């Protein structure tokens, strides 16, 4: 299970950086976007920037493993509450939702 959670943490970090870069790319191409869409995309880019800066700071301080440990503790709690199979499914759903929100939401905001 430890490798499964470690993969989730790596996926989360990757989605954070890729989502931030994707937002910056979309901000550079303001073709058919309303003012509201621009403001929402700018706000989401700011939130992604905070996540990216946190990741960079954790890397520089050598504290990347803290997030994995916290996620492992959460997963163990889920296992005791729901059982291993349901906890694994819930974790997968959470990861898919997180990646979707970080990568798909900017596209939606760009279309507004």
C-alpha positions as CSV (number, residue, x, y, z in Angstrom):
1,X,0.0,0.0,0.0
2,X,2.9,2.3,0.6
3,X,3.8,2.3,-3.1
4,X,0.2,3.1,-4.0
5,X,0.1,6.1,-1.7
6,X,3.6,7.2,-2.9
7,X,2.3,7.1,-6.5
8,X,-0.6,9.3,-5.5
9,X,1.7,11.9,-3.9
10,X,3.9,11.9,-7.1
11,X,0.7,12.3,-9.2
12,X,-0.5,15.1,-7.1
13,X,2.8,17.0,-7.3
14,X,3.0,16.5,-11.1
15,X,-0.6,17.6,-11.6
16,X,0.1,20.7,-9.5
17,X,3.1,21.8,-11.7
18,X,1.5,20.8,-15.0
19,X,-1.7,22.6,-14.0
20,X,0.2,25.8,-13.1
21,X,2.1,25.8,-16.4
22,X,-1.1,25.1,-18.3
23,X,-2.8,28.1,-16.6
24,X,0.1,30.3,-17.6
25,X,-0.1,29.1,-21.2
26,X,-3.9,29.8,-21.3
27,X,-3.3,33.3,-19.9
28,X,-0.9,34.0,-22.7
29,X,-3.6,33.3,-25.3
30,X,-6.7,35.5,-24.5
31,X,-8.5,34.9,-27.8
32,X,-12.2,34.4,-27.0
33,X,-12.4,34.9,-23.3
34,X,-14.7,37.2,-21.4
35,X,-13.6,39.4,-18.5
36,X,-15.2,37.0,-16.0
37,X,-13.4,34.1,-17.5
38,X,-10.1,36.0,-17.4
39,X,-10.6,36.9,-13.7
40,X,-11.6,33.3,-12.8
41,X,-8.6,31.9,-14.7
42,X,-6.3,34.4,-13.1
43,X,-7.6,33.4,-9.6
44,X,-7.1,29.7,-10.4
45,X,-3.6,30.4,-11.7
46,X,-2.9,32.2,-8.4
47,X,-4.1,29.2,-6.4
48,X,-2.0,26.9,-8.6
49,X,1.0,29.2,-8.1
50,X,0.7,28.8,-4.3
51,X,0.6,25.0,-4.7
52,X,3.7,25.1,-7.0
53,X,5.6,27.3,-4.6
54,X,4.7,25.0,-1.7
55,X,6.0,22.0,-3.7
56,X,9.3,23.9,-4.6
57,X,9.8,25.0,-1.0
58,X,9.2,21.4,0.3
59,X,11.7,20.1,-2.3
60,X,14.3,22.7,-1.3
61,X,13.8,22.0,2.4
62,X,13.9,18.3,1.9
63,X,10.4,17.8,3.3
64,X,8.7,16.1,0.4
65,X,8.2,12.9,2.5
66,X,6.0,14.7,5.1
67,X,3.1,14.9,2.6
68,X,3.5,11.2,1.8
69,X,3.5,10.3,5.5
70,X,0.3,12.3,6.1
71,X,-1.4,10.7,3.1
72,X,-0.3,7.3,4.3
73,X,-1.8,8.0,7.7
74,X,-5.1,9.1,6.1
75,X,-5.1,6.0,4.0
76,X,-4.6,3.8,7.0
77,X,-7.5,5.5,8.7
78,X,-9.7,4.9,5.7
79,X,-8.7,1.2,5.7
80,X,-9.7,0.8,9.3
81,X,-13.0,2.6,8.7
82,X,-14.0,1.1,5.3
83,X,-11.7,-1.8,4.6
84,X,-8.8,-2.0,2.2
85,X,-10.8,-2.4,-1.0
86,X,-13.2,0.5,-0.4
87,X,-10.3,2.7,0.9
88,X,-8.3,2.0,-2.3
89,X,-11.3,2.9,-4.5
90,X,-12.0,6.1,-2.6
91,X,-8.3,7.0,-2.9
92,X,-8.4,6.4,-6.7
93,X,-11.6,8.5,-7.0
94,X,-9.9,11.3,-5.0
95,X,-6.8,11.2,-7.2
96,X,-8.8,11.3,-10.4
97,X,-10.9,14.2,-9.1
98,X,-7.8,16.1,-8.1
99,X,-6.1,15.6,-11.5
100,X,-9.3,16.6,-13.3
101,X,-9.7,19.7,-11.3
102,X,-6.1,20.8,-11.8
103,X,-6.0,20.1,-15.5
104,X,-9.6,20.4,-16.8
105,X,-10.9,23.3,-14.8
106,X,-8.6,25.8,-16.6
107,X,-10.0,24.8,-19.9
108,X,-13.5,25.4,-18.7
109,X,-12.5,28.8,-17.2
110,X,-10.9,29.7,-20.5
111,X,-14.2,29.1,-22.4
112,X,-16.2,31.4,-20.2
